[in-house]
Amino acid sequence: MAKNIIENLIKKDLIEFPANVNTVIEETEKIIIDELMVEDRLNEEVRQMLRKFEPEIEKGRLDYRKLFEMTKQKVVKERNLIL
């Protein structure tokens, strides 16, 4: 995907590279992967946050899915994340 993006930008004369194109493609791949993993890291962080509510969830007093989504949305809003 990164290779296609970079090649298309070069073909359209939208960018020029003083560096090796392969280096730019590799760095672009890293950026794309990092962006795709934002939600995975966020989900894990929310799971960790909700561990303190496990007894209440297990007793049925709290709905895990609702609590998870509410907490996730709160964190997204606080950090201005784009998912």
Secondary structure, DSSP 8 states (H G I E B T S, - for coil): -HHHHHHHHHHTTS---SS-HHHHHHHHHHHHHHHHTHHHHHHHHHHHHHGGGHHHHHTTSS-HHHHHHHHHHHHHHHHT---
